[in-house]
């Protein structure tokens, strides 16, 4: 197990509830896809939303959102730790860190995201 300093959604307090809320999901998910041509260096998809996320949002007539990734920085050479909490709900790490994570994990790898 390894931990990394991360950047989160632009409104990081509390778990993600709806599309566009700027929060990062909290809970247990799986790595479910990989994008070697990401606009953010490399990216690894998280299986958000799960059934509980969908049910919560649906009960309030909202969309839970989608396309949550772990990815590199906002542009080449910029350390995302210097521009904390800038994503729309994704988890950002440095480009070097996403290279390490991308090589280490496979689709189906469990990931727990908690504040």
N, C-alpha and C positions, 0 to 999 in steps of 0.2 A: 504494500500500500504506500502511496505517496501523496503528498499534499502540495498545492501550488498557491501562490498569491493570485487572486482573480479580480477581474472587473465584472460587474453585473449590469442589469438593466438600469436605465436612467432614473428609475424610482424604486430603489432596491429594498425599501422597508416592507416586509410582509411577503407572503407567497403570491405567485401569479394567480390571477383569478379570471381575467378576460383578455381578449386580444386588444393590444394597444395600451395596456396599463403600465408598460415600462418595467414590469417586475420579472424576476427570474423564477421559474417553477421550483417548488420544494417538494421532495418526496423521492420515491424509488422508481427509477426508470432503467432503460437499457440503451446501450449504444446501438443505433439501428441503421446508420448509413454513414458514408464517408464522401467527402468532396475534395479531391486533390486540386481542383481548379477554383477554389473559393476566392471570393473577393477579399477575404481576410486571411490570406496566406494558405492555410489548410483549415478544414473544418470537419467535425465529427458530430453527426446528428444524435439527438436524444429523443427517446420515444414519447415525448410530450405531444399531445395530451393523452393521459391514460383514461380508463373508464370513469374513475372518480372525478377527474378534471372535467370531462365532458358532461357528466351528470350535474355537477355543481353549476357550471355555466348555463346549461340548458334549463335548469330550474328557474333561472332568472332571465331567460330569453336572450342570452348572450352567447357569443362564440368564445371558446377557450383560447383561441389562437393556435399557432402551429409553427413549424420550422425553427425550433430551438436548437442551437448548436453550441459546442465548445469550439472556439476559433482563435486565430491569431489577432494581431493588432489592427488598428483602424487603417493604417497605410504602412508601406514598407519603411522600416527604420524607426517607427514610433513605438515606444514601449507603452502598452495599454495601462500599465500601472501609473504612468504619469498623467493619464486622462481617465481616472477611475470612473466606473459606473456610467459608461457611455453607450452601451448597447440598447437594443429594443427589447431585451429580455434574455439574450444569450449570455454565455459565460466566456469572457475573454481572458487569454493568457498571452504571454509574449510569443513571438514567432518561434523562438528557440524551444520554448516549452511545448507548443503545439506540435512541433516536429517530433519531440520525444514521446508525447502522449499518442500521437497518430501511429507511430511505429510500435507502441506497446500494446494498445488495446485492439480488440477485434469486435465486429458486430456481435451482439448478444452479451457483451460485457455489462454486468450490473453497475449502476452508478447511483449513489445516494447523494442528494443535494439538500442540505439543511443549513440554516443560518446559525 
